[in-house]
Amino acid sequence: MQEHSSRPPVTTRRITIAVSIGTVIEWYDFFLYGTAAALIFPTLFFPADDPATATLLSFATFATGFAARPLGGFLFGHLGDRFGRKTVLISTLVLMAVATVGVGLLPTYSQIGVAAPILLVVLRVLQGLGTGGEWGGAALMTKENGSRRPGFFGAFLSSAVFAGLILGSFVYTGLSAVLTDDALLGWGWRVPFLISIVLIGVALWIRRGLTETTEFSQLTEREGREKAPIVEALRRPRNVVAIFLMRVGQNATFNIVSVFVLTYATTTLDLPRSSVLAATVVGAAVACVLAPLYGHLGDRLGFRRVMIAALVVQAVFAFPFFLLVDSRSMALVVIAVTVGIAGGSAASDAIQPAYFTAMFGTKSRMSAVSIGREGGTAIGGGLAPLIAAALLGWAGGAPWGIAGWMVFTSLIGLVGVFMARPPAAGSGSVVHPDDAAEVAR
């Protein structure tokens, strides 16, 4: 096990704050698209004569962003291991800015026909490439600077992701409250995408002041940089596959309770759009606050134990989630969405920056983590709304097939937990003693 100097707490806090601000803004852009895909894009970017088909097509464009994330993980993981974490964090912000503002400027289907959804897909792919590289770089900024509390500080990235969801949902909640449907669909939907240019400008200014991580700098001075980090990462693929399975388990449920439920509640149950969006905001706000607590529990109890508990809670709550939503009581809907987002899903997400990055050595760490996590995100999260919509149609409008899918994917995540192994001695990774002991049994 390689020892490295521990940065002062004030430095760790400063780095975490700087990275997290950019993460909030970048994920605001990504989640903004998800909200619009559920509520806006089926009407504006696809033929209006078949609403069900338009919704499926809209979720298909939503999924393309997730499909691009493994490619972004490959590309930016390689760049991060070759040229540094800071370079990646700047590049992903610029790419996200171009894509998000581009969506806000797009003509609609009624204006340019089939070219509109095609361009929408292209811009969504660019968003996916950006987010595919963002998480790995941000996670390693908190991991590789000598913090003795990697779970706690890494969990602020999860808080930042939920804050991005809050902003994306809050903007449309506010617009839905003050604009008529005609105004919202006419021009109002563009505003959240266009103001992203200002937000990302602020994030770029903040991130330019970051320095390279301590571990990466020490490694390059001592041993040089890995020439083919992706090849090195895939030579021992067990932990890459384990991360993939865990991410499938967590992200499938998360995208059903945060994205698909918007369409299900407003179309199948005829609940008010603004009320369902408000429930999502409440759930994300609670998750944002609880994430550092989950990270702290990971530091104290071991990340493996927290991950197992999170996935079990997620599976157990799948059927009660839809029972509460189907009640059509807004109080129960808020409870369902809040527990669905801030319960097991948030706990699993909060420990991932520390847990996943601890499985690999420094040289190829960003490539390995990005490939596994973003691949699992693409399959588990990107396909979740599409699979949920298809299961809902197959079951004649009953949601129990969707709940079964949430249970099944959570069990897949548990398989990943039991597959994972600690890194080899001398890799540079620090493993929680309880995690290593549990795996060794």
One Martini backbone bead per residue (centre of mass of N, CA, C, O) as a GRO file, in nm:
protein
  441
    1MET     BB    1   0.093   0.038   0.026
    2GLN     BB    2   0.069   0.363  -0.052
    3GLU     BB    3   0.208   0.651   0.060
    4HIS     BB    4   0.069   0.977   0.140
    5SER     BB    5   0.013   1.287   0.167
    6SER     BB    6  -0.183   1.495   0.367
    7ARG     BB    7  -0.408   1.717   0.327
    8PRO     BB    8  -0.541   1.976   0.430
    9PRO     BB    9  -0.867   2.035   0.501
   10VAL     BB   10  -0.893   2.310   0.352
   11THR     BB   11  -0.802   2.196   0.076
   12THR     BB   12  -1.015   1.980   0.043
   13ARG     BB   13  -1.255   2.170   0.055
   14ARG     BB   14  -1.181   2.349  -0.185
   15ILE     BB   15  -1.180   2.130  -0.399
   16THR     BB   16  -1.469   2.026  -0.355
   17ILE     BB   17  -1.613   2.290  -0.418
   18ALA     BB   18  -1.502   2.342  -0.704
   19VAL     BB   19  -1.602   2.075  -0.828
   20SER     BB   20  -1.908   2.084  -0.744
   21ILE     BB   21  -2.001   2.332  -0.899
   22GLY     BB   22  -1.956   2.211  -1.179
   23THR     BB   23  -2.137   1.961  -1.136
   24VAL     BB   24  -2.404   2.101  -1.102
   25ILE     BB   25  -2.412   2.231  -1.387
   26GLU     BB   26  -2.373   1.980  -1.562
   27TRP     BB   27  -2.629   1.827  -1.439
   28TYR     BB   28  -2.836   2.027  -1.510
   29ASP     BB   29  -2.817   1.979  -1.812
   30PHE     BB   30  -2.882   1.673  -1.814
   31PHE     BB   31  -3.159   1.684  -1.652
   32LEU     BB   32  -3.308   1.885  -1.826
   33TYR     BB   33  -3.353   1.688  -2.055
   34GLY     BB   34  -3.523   1.480  -1.899
   35THR     BB   35  -3.761   1.668  -1.840
   36ALA     BB   36  -3.818   1.744  -2.136
   37ALA     BB   37  -3.863   1.450  -2.240
   38ALA     BB   38  -4.130   1.416  -2.063
   39LEU     BB   39  -4.286   1.721  -2.126
   40ILE     BB   40  -4.189   1.847  -2.426
   41PHE     BB   41  -4.065   1.683  -2.677
   42PRO     BB   42  -4.311   1.512  -2.779
   43THR     BB   43  -4.449   1.776  -2.903
   44LEU     BB   44  -4.194   1.926  -3.069
   45PHE     BB   45  -4.007   1.659  -3.205
   46PHE     BB   46  -4.276   1.500  -3.279
   47PRO     BB   47  -4.530   1.349  -3.387
   48ALA     BB   48  -4.872   1.430  -3.275
   49ASP     BB   49  -5.066   1.171  -3.357
   50ASP     BB   50  -4.874   0.991  -3.138
   51PRO     BB   51  -4.807   1.009  -2.814
   52ALA     BB   52  -4.676   0.737  -2.739
   53THR     BB   53  -4.456   0.743  -2.957
   54ALA     BB   54  -4.335   1.016  -2.879
   55THR     BB   55  -4.241   0.928  -2.599
   56LEU     BB   56  -4.053   0.700  -2.687
   57LEU     BB   57  -3.871   0.880  -2.866
   58SER     BB   58  -3.784   1.072  -2.644
   59PHE     BB   59  -3.650   0.848  -2.468
   60ALA     BB   60  -3.448   0.768  -2.685
   61THR     BB   61  -3.288   1.034  -2.678
   62PHE     BB   62  -3.220   1.009  -2.383
   63ALA     BB   63  -3.052   0.741  -2.419
   64THR     BB   64  -2.817   0.847  -2.599
   65GLY     BB   65  -2.664   0.986  -2.370
   66PHE     BB   66  -2.599   0.716  -2.229
   67ALA     BB   67  -2.461   0.572  -2.469
   68ALA     BB   68  -2.219   0.793  -2.473
   69ARG     BB   69  -2.079   0.758  -2.192
   70PRO     BB   70  -1.872   0.530  -2.245
   71LEU     BB   71  -1.717   0.690  -2.456
   72GLY     BB   72  -1.645   0.917  -2.261
   73GLY     BB   73  -1.494   0.730  -2.066
   74PHE     BB   74  -1.276   0.641  -2.260
   75LEU     BB   75  -1.170   0.915  -2.352
   76PHE     BB   76  -1.138   1.070  -2.067
   77GLY     BB   77  -0.988   0.850  -1.922
   78HIS     BB   78  -0.740   0.859  -2.099
   79LEU     BB   79  -0.678   1.162  -2.064
   80GLY     BB   80  -0.657   1.157  -1.751
   81ASP     BB   81  -0.413   0.945  -1.745
   82ARG     BB   82  -0.223   1.116  -1.943
   83PHE     BB   83  -0.294   1.454  -1.861
   84GLY     BB   84  -0.519   1.477  -1.646
   85ARG     BB   85  -0.788   1.586  -1.455
   86LYS     BB   86  -0.821   1.888  -1.523
   87THR     BB   87  -0.849   1.870  -1.831
   88VAL     BB   88  -1.119   1.722  -1.825
   89LEU     BB   89  -1.293   1.933  -1.661
   90ILE     BB   90  -1.278   2.145  -1.886
   91SER     BB   91  -1.376   1.988  -2.140
   92THR     BB   92  -1.662   1.901  -2.040
   93LEU     BB   93  -1.780   2.184  -2.006
   94VAL     BB   94  -1.760   2.278  -2.298
   95LEU     BB   95  -1.928   2.052  -2.425
   96MET     BB   96  -2.189   2.108  -2.262
   97ALA     BB   97  -2.238   2.395  -2.359
   98VAL     BB   98  -2.280   2.340  -2.658
   99ALA     BB   99  -2.518   2.137  -2.631
  100THR     BB  100  -2.726   2.298  -2.456
  101VAL     BB  101  -2.750   2.555  -2.628
  102GLY     BB  102  -2.832   2.404  -2.884
  103VAL     BB  103  -3.108   2.310  -2.785
  104GLY     BB  104  -3.222   2.606  -2.735
  105LEU     BB  105  -3.190   2.662  -3.073
  106LEU     BB  106  -3.385   2.463  -3.182
  107PRO     BB  107  -3.582   2.357  -3.405
  108THR     BB  108  -3.876   2.219  -3.480
  109TYR     BB  109  -4.076   1.996  -3.638
  110SER     BB  110  -4.264   2.221  -3.767
  111GLN     BB  111  -4.007   2.366  -3.907
  112ILE     BB  112  -3.792   2.096  -4.007
  113GLY     BB  113  -3.870   1.827  -3.914
  114VAL     BB  114  -3.662   1.552  -3.898
  115ALA     BB  115  -3.412   1.729  -3.821
  116ALA     BB  116  -3.477   1.784  -3.526
  117PRO     BB  117  -3.431   1.499  -3.390
  118ILE     BB  118  -3.147   1.462  -3.503
  119LEU     BB  119  -3.016   1.706  -3.359
  120LEU     BB  120  -3.096   1.619  -3.078
  121VAL     BB  121  -2.922   1.364  -3.073
  122VAL     BB  122  -2.646   1.494  -3.118
  123LEU     BB  123  -2.654   1.671  -2.859
  124ARG     BB  124  -2.695   1.437  -2.660
  125VAL     BB  125  -2.428   1.298  -2.719
  126LEU     BB  126  -2.250   1.529  -2.618
  127GLN     BB  127  -2.352   1.515  -2.332
  128GLY     BB  128  -2.262   1.222  -2.280
  129LEU     BB  129  -1.960   1.269  -2.317
  130GLY     BB  130  -1.927   1.473  -2.087
  131THR     BB  131  -2.041   1.297  -1.847
  132GLY     BB  132  -1.846   1.053  -1.890
  133GLY     BB  133  -1.593   1.241  -1.779
  134GLU     BB  134  -1.671   1.403  -1.521
  135TRP     BB  135  -1.688   1.206  -1.278
  136GLY     BB  136  -1.400   1.093  -1.272
  137GLY     BB  137  -1.250   1.362  -1.232
  138ALA     BB  138  -1.399   1.453  -0.975
  139ALA     BB  139  -1.343   1.206  -0.795
  140LEU     BB  140  -1.024   1.232  -0.808
  141MET     BB  141  -1.002   1.507  -0.673
  142THR     BB  142  -1.100   1.383  -0.392
  143LYS     BB  143  -0.913   1.122  -0.374
  144GLU     BB  144  -0.597   1.242  -0.469
  145ASN     BB  145  -0.550   1.444  -0.182
  146GLY     BB  146  -0.532   1.280   0.109
  147SER     BB  147  -0.789   1.195   0.230
  148ARG     BB  148  -0.939   1.050   0.533
  149ARG     BB  149  -1.249   1.118   0.395
  150PRO     BB  150  -1.362   1.000   0.110
  151GLY     BB  151  -1.665   0.961   0.152
  152PHE     BB  152  -1.749   1.243   0.242
  153PHE     BB  153  -1.624   1.416   0.010
  154GLY     BB  154  -1.735   1.249  -0.233
  155ALA     BB  155  -2.046   1.298  -0.164
  156PHE     BB  156  -2.061   1.592  -0.284
  157LEU     BB  157  -2.103   1.496  -0.573
  158SER     BB  158  -2.380   1.383  -0.523
  159SER     BB  159  -2.504   1.646  -0.427
  160ALA     BB  160  -2.449   1.789  -0.699
  161VAL     BB  161  -2.630   1.613  -0.871
  162PHE     BB  162  -2.893   1.677  -0.714
  163ALA     BB  163  -2.874   1.981  -0.760
  164GLY     BB  164  -2.911   1.957  -1.065
  165LEU     BB  165  -3.195   1.835  -1.047
  166ILE     BB  166  -3.323   2.068  -0.900
  167LEU     BB  167  -3.275   2.286  -1.111
  168GLY     BB  168  -3.412   2.146  -1.351
  169SER     BB  169  -3.693   2.122  -1.205
  170PHE     BB  170  -3.736   2.413  -1.097
  171VAL     BB  171  -3.753   2.561  -1.363
  172TYR     BB  172  -4.013   2.408  -1.463
  173THR     BB  173  -4.187   2.474  -1.225
  174GLY     BB  174  -4.182   2.783  -1.263
  175LEU     BB  175  -4.281   2.793  -1.558
  176SER     BB  176  -4.551   2.639  -1.510
  177ALA     BB  177  -4.663   2.864  -1.309
  178VAL     BB  178  -4.625   3.137  -1.515
  179LEU     BB  179  -4.706   2.972  -1.770
  180THR     BB  180  -4.843   2.882  -2.033
  181ASP     BB  181  -4.851   2.625  -2.244
  182ASP     BB  182  -4.793   2.792  -2.497
  183ALA     BB  183  -4.543   2.941  -2.386
  184LEU     BB  184  -4.376   2.696  -2.304
  185LEU     BB  185  -4.384   2.563  -2.600
  186GLY     BB  186  -4.280   2.815  -2.757
  187TRP     BB  187  -4.024   2.949  -2.544
  188GLY     BB  188  -3.976   2.867  -2.237
  189TRP     BB  189  -3.803   2.597  -2.271
  190ARG     BB  190  -3.530   2.750  -2.362
  191VAL     BB  191  -3.417   2.906  -2.116
  192PRO     BB  192  -3.261   2.685  -1.949
  193PHE     BB  193  -3.052   2.631  -2.178
  194LEU     BB  194  -2.936   2.926  -2.225
  195ILE     BB  195  -2.832   2.988  -1.923
  196SER     BB  196  -2.589   2.787  -1.921
  197ILE     BB  197  -2.360   2.971  -2.025
  198VAL     BB  198  -2.325   3.124  -1.757
  199LEU     BB  199  -2.277   2.891  -1.560
  200ILE     BB  200  -2.028   2.766  -1.708
  201GLY     BB  201  -1.850   3.015  -1.690
  202VAL     BB  202  -1.818   3.000  -1.385
  203ALA     BB  203  -1.699   2.711  -1.368
  204LEU     BB  204  -1.445   2.766  -1.537
  205TRP     BB  205  -1.322   2.979  -1.352
  206ILE     BB  206  -1.291   2.788  -1.109
  207ARG     BB  207  -1.129   2.542  -1.246
  208ARG     BB  208  -0.867   2.696  -1.333
  209GLY     BB  209  -0.757   2.693  -1.018
  210LEU     BB  210  -0.676   2.415  -1.033
  211THR     BB  211  -0.491   2.140  -0.939
  212GLU     BB  212  -0.329   1.875  -0.946
  213THR     BB  213  -0.309   1.585  -0.815
  214THR     BB  214  -0.105   1.437  -0.593
  215GLU     BB  215  -0.087   1.143  -0.698
  216PHE     BB  216  -0.041   1.207  -0.999
  217SER     BB  217   0.211   1.381  -0.968
  218GLN     BB  218   0.388   1.169  -0.822
  219LEU     BB  219   0.373   0.950  -1.037
  220THR     BB  220   0.492   1.108  -1.283
  221GLU     BB  221   0.766   1.170  -1.144
  222ARG     BB  222   0.844   0.861  -1.083
  223GLU     BB  223   0.700   0.683  -1.356
  224GLY     BB  224   0.505   0.814  -1.519
  225ARG     BB  225   0.289   0.751  -1.787
  226GLU     BB  226   0.039   0.583  -1.913
  227LYS     BB  227   0.001   0.482  -2.245
  228ALA     BB  228  -0.238   0.240  -2.188
  229PRO     BB  229  -0.489   0.255  -1.971
  230ILE     BB  230  -0.714   0.077  -2.089
  231VAL     BB  231  -0.554  -0.182  -2.115
  232GLU     BB  232  -0.475  -0.199  -1.816
  233ALA     BB  233  -0.768  -0.204  -1.701
  234LEU     BB  234  -0.851  -0.479  -1.881
  235ARG     BB  235  -0.663  -0.703  -1.762
  236ARG     BB  236  -0.849  -0.658  -1.486
  237PRO     BB  237  -1.201  -0.677  -1.508
  238ARG     BB  238  -1.362  -0.739  -1.248
  239ASN     BB  239  -1.414  -0.446  -1.129
  240VAL     BB  240  -1.546  -0.331  -1.378
  241VAL     BB  241  -1.789  -0.526  -1.370
  242ALA     BB  242  -1.882  -0.462  -1.085
  243ILE     BB  243  -1.948  -0.166  -1.136
  244PHE     BB  244  -2.149  -0.210  -1.359
  245LEU     BB  245  -2.360  -0.367  -1.186
  246MET     BB  246  -2.403  -0.155  -0.964
  247ARG     BB  247  -2.501   0.069  -1.160
  248VAL     BB  248  -2.744  -0.071  -1.268
  249GLY     BB  249  -2.891  -0.106  -0.996
  250GLN     BB  250  -2.911   0.204  -0.926
  251ASN     BB  251  -2.996   0.360  -1.204
  252ALA     BB  252  -3.266   0.238  -1.273
  253THR     BB  253  -3.428   0.343  -1.033
  254PHE     BB  254  -3.359   0.642  -1.049
  255ASN     BB  255  -3.489   0.692  -1.344
  256ILE     BB  256  -3.775   0.609  -1.265
  257VAL     BB  257  -3.821   0.812  -1.009
  258SER     BB  258  -3.715   1.087  -1.182
  259VAL     BB  259  -3.844   1.044  -1.486
  260PHE     BB  260  -4.080   0.843  -1.552
  261VAL     BB  261  -4.285   0.949  -1.335
  262LEU     BB  262  -4.370   1.201  -1.490
  263THR     BB  263  -4.531   1.050  -1.709
  264TYR     BB  264  -4.706   0.858  -1.542
  265ALA     BB  265  -4.850   1.076  -1.358
  266THR     BB  266  -4.958   1.269  -1.599
  267THR     BB  267  -5.096   1.043  -1.791
  268THR     BB  268  -5.212   0.794  -1.627
  269LEU     BB  269  -5.304   0.981  -1.351
  270ASP     BB  270  -5.353   1.297  -1.390
  271LEU     BB  271  -5.134   1.472  -1.273
  272PRO     BB  272  -4.980   1.744  -1.193
  273ARG     BB  273  -4.693   1.864  -1.313
  274SER     BB  274  -4.597   2.052  -1.079
  275SER     BB  275  -4.628   1.840  -0.850
  276VAL     BB  276  -4.426   1.628  -0.955
  277LEU     BB  277  -4.184   1.814  -0.967
  278ALA     BB  278  -4.187   1.882  -0.666
  279ALA     BB  279  -4.126   1.594  -0.568
  280THR     BB  280  -3.846   1.581  -0.700
  281VAL     BB  281  -3.722   1.816  -0.544
  282VAL     BB  282  -3.754   1.700  -0.263
  283GLY     BB  283  -3.592   1.440  -0.306
  284ALA     BB  284  -3.325   1.580  -0.393
  285ALA     BB  285  -3.286   1.751  -0.137
  286VAL     BB  286  -3.259   1.517   0.061
  287ALA     BB  287  -3.021   1.381  -0.085
  288CYS     BB  288  -2.824   1.618  -0.067
  289VAL     BB  289  -2.809   1.604   0.250
  290LEU     BB  290  -2.748   1.283   0.291
  291ALA     BB  291  -2.488   1.207   0.136
  292PRO     BB  292  -2.264   1.271   0.354
  293LEU     BB  293  -2.371   1.060   0.551
  294TYR     BB  294  -2.321   0.815   0.374
  295GLY     BB  295  -2.017   0.865   0.347
  296HIS     BB  296  -1.957   0.842   0.649
  297LEU     BB  297  -2.054   0.550   0.676
  298GLY     BB  298  -1.840   0.438   0.485
  299ASP     BB  299  -1.594   0.517   0.661
  300ARG     BB  300  -1.695   0.351   0.918
  301LEU     BB  301  -1.824   0.061   0.781
  302GLY     BB  302  -1.807   0.045   0.483
  303PHE     BB  303  -1.892   0.037   0.148
  304ARG     BB  304  -2.008  -0.245   0.113
  305ARG     BB  305  -2.232  -0.232   0.328
  306VAL     BB  306  -2.380   0.013   0.214
  307MET     BB  307  -2.443  -0.105  -0.064
  308ILE     BB  308  -2.613  -0.341   0.025
  309ALA     BB  309  -2.829  -0.183   0.180
  310ALA     BB  310  -2.920  -0.001  -0.056
  311LEU     BB  311  -3.017  -0.228  -0.253
  312VAL     BB  312  -3.224  -0.356  -0.064
  313VAL     BB  313  -3.404  -0.110  -0.018
  314GLN     BB  314  -3.472  -0.067  -0.314
  315ALA     BB  315  -3.617  -0.340  -0.360
  316VAL     BB  316  -3.833  -0.323  -0.129
  317PHE     BB  317  -3.962  -0.035  -0.250
  318ALA     BB  318  -4.083  -0.081  -0.534
  319PHE     BB  319  -4.387  -0.153  -0.477
  320PRO     BB  320  -4.458   0.079  -0.276
  321PHE     BB  321  -4.411   0.308  -0.470
  322PHE     BB  322  -4.664   0.250  -0.658
  323LEU     BB  323  -4.878   0.251  -0.441
  324LEU     BB  324  -4.841   0.552  -0.371
  325VAL     BB  325  -4.876   0.678  -0.653
  326ASP     BB  326  -5.165   0.541  -0.714
  327SER     BB  327  -5.329   0.715  -0.500
  328ARG     BB  328  -5.306   1.038  -0.586
  329SER     BB  329  -5.160   1.142  -0.345
  330MET     BB  330  -4.941   1.393  -0.297
  331ALA     BB  331  -4.818   1.309  -0.030
  332LEU     BB  332  -4.746   1.014  -0.126
  333VAL     BB  333  -4.579   1.094  -0.370
  334VAL     BB  334  -4.361   1.245  -0.217
  335ILE     BB  335  -4.272   1.006  -0.047
  336ALA     BB  336  -4.197   0.815  -0.277
  337VAL     BB  337  -3.986   0.995  -0.421
  338THR     BB  338  -3.805   1.051  -0.180
  339VAL     BB  339  -3.730   0.758  -0.114
  340GLY     BB  340  -3.639   0.677  -0.401
  341ILE     BB  341  -3.401   0.889  -0.406
  342ALA     BB  342  -3.293   0.919  -0.082
  343GLY     BB  343  -3.230   0.636  -0.033
  344GLY     BB  344  -3.073   0.386  -0.176
  345SER     BB  345  -2.977   0.547  -0.423
  346ALA     BB  346  -2.814   0.767  -0.268
  347ALA     BB  347  -2.628   0.582  -0.106
  348SER     BB  348  -2.491   0.450  -0.347
  349ASP     BB  349  -2.390   0.713  -0.485
  350ALA     BB  350  -2.220   0.849  -0.250
  351ILE     BB  351  -1.985   0.609  -0.241
  352GLN     BB  352  -1.854   0.587  -0.529
  353PRO     BB  353  -1.601   0.771  -0.532
  354ALA     BB  354  -1.453   0.591  -0.314
  355TYR     BB  355  -1.513   0.292  -0.386
  356PHE     BB  356  -1.432   0.273  -0.689
  357THR     BB  357  -1.141   0.409  -0.678
  358ALA     BB  358  -1.021   0.189  -0.465
  359MET     BB  359  -0.992  -0.057  -0.692
  360PHE     BB  360  -0.743   0.121  -0.806
  361GLY     BB  361  -0.483   0.237  -0.953
  362THR     BB  362  -0.357   0.537  -1.066
  363LYS     BB  363  -0.277   0.496  -1.372
  364SER     BB  364  -0.591   0.355  -1.451
  365ARG     BB  365  -0.838   0.465  -1.287
  366MET     BB  366  -1.017   0.641  -1.476
  367SER     BB  367  -1.070   0.428  -1.689
  368ALA     BB  368  -1.195   0.204  -1.516
  369VAL     BB  369  -1.426   0.362  -1.382
  370SER     BB  370  -1.559   0.486  -1.638
  371ILE     BB  371  -1.630   0.226  -1.785
  372GLY     BB  372  -1.805   0.090  -1.567
  373ARG     BB  373  -2.002   0.322  -1.487
  374GLU     BB  374  -2.099   0.417  -1.775
  375GLY     BB  375  -2.199   0.146  -1.872
  376GLY     BB  376  -2.412   0.108  -1.644
  377THR     BB  377  -2.567   0.369  -1.706
  378ALA     BB  378  -2.660   0.302  -1.993
  379ILE     BB  379  -2.821   0.045  -1.918
  380GLY     BB  380  -2.973   0.124  -1.654
  381GLY     BB  381  -3.061   0.433  -1.718
  382GLY     BB  382  -3.114   0.478  -2.027
  383LEU     BB  383  -3.336   0.228  -2.046
  384ALA     BB  384  -3.550   0.267  -1.823
  385PRO     BB  385  -3.780   0.437  -1.955
  386LEU     BB  386  -3.827   0.243  -2.192
  387ILE     BB  387  -3.888  -0.012  -2.030
  388ALA     BB  388  -4.117   0.108  -1.864
  389ALA     BB  389  -4.303   0.180  -2.102
  390ALA     BB  390  -4.323  -0.109  -2.213
  391LEU     BB  391  -4.436  -0.245  -1.952
  392LEU     BB  392  -4.689  -0.072  -1.933
  393GLY     BB  393  -4.812  -0.163  -2.203
  394TRP     BB  394  -4.807  -0.473  -2.148
  395ALA     BB  395  -4.988  -0.422  -1.866
  396GLY     BB  396  -5.216  -0.205  -1.923
  397GLY     BB  397  -5.098   0.027  -1.697
  398ALA     BB  398  -4.943  -0.145  -1.506
  399PRO     BB  399  -4.654  -0.122  -1.271
  400TRP     BB  400  -4.535  -0.414  -1.183
  401GLY     BB  401  -4.315  -0.462  -1.394
  402ILE     BB  402  -4.139  -0.227  -1.303
  403ALA     BB  403  -4.089  -0.321  -1.015
  404GLY     BB  404  -3.951  -0.585  -1.100
  405TRP     BB  405  -3.715  -0.446  -1.242
  406MET     BB  406  -3.602  -0.306  -0.989
  407VAL     BB  407  -3.536  -0.567  -0.841
  408PHE     BB  408  -3.355  -0.704  -1.049
  409THR     BB  409  -3.134  -0.477  -1.067
  410SER     BB  410  -3.058  -0.483  -0.769
  411LEU     BB  411  -2.949  -0.775  -0.779
  412ILE     BB  412  -2.727  -0.713  -0.978
  413GLY     BB  413  -2.575  -0.524  -0.788
  414LEU     BB  414  -2.508  -0.744  -0.575
  415VAL     BB  415  -2.325  -0.907  -0.755
  416GLY     BB  416  -2.109  -0.684  -0.777
  417VAL     BB  417  -2.027  -0.672  -0.481
  418PHE     BB  418  -1.927  -0.983  -0.469
  419MET     BB  419  -1.703  -0.943  -0.696
  420ALA     BB  420  -1.537  -0.751  -0.556
  421ARG     BB  421  -1.194  -0.632  -0.526
  422PRO     BB  422  -0.917  -0.549  -0.403
  423PRO     BB  423  -0.632  -0.418  -0.457
  424ALA     BB  424  -0.324  -0.445  -0.508
  425ALA     BB  425  -0.038  -0.434  -0.377
  426GLY     BB  426   0.098  -0.116  -0.458
  427SER     BB  427  -0.133   0.062  -0.617
  428GLY     BB  428  -0.233   0.322  -0.416
  429SER     BB  429  -0.470   0.205  -0.260
  430VAL     BB  430  -0.717   0.273  -0.013
  431VAL     BB  431  -0.863   0.043   0.215
  432HIS     BB  432  -1.107  -0.055   0.392
  433PRO     BB  433  -1.082  -0.294   0.629
  434ASP     BB  434  -1.376  -0.409   0.606
  435ASP     BB  435  -1.371  -0.458   0.305
  436ALA     BB  436  -1.131  -0.655   0.297
  437ALA     BB  437  -1.246  -0.864   0.500
  438GLU     BB  438  -1.507  -0.938   0.351
  439VAL     BB  439  -1.371  -1.033   0.082
  440ALA     BB  440  -1.176  -1.257   0.219
  441ARG     BB  441  -1.407  -1.469   0.315
   0.00000   0.00000   0.00000
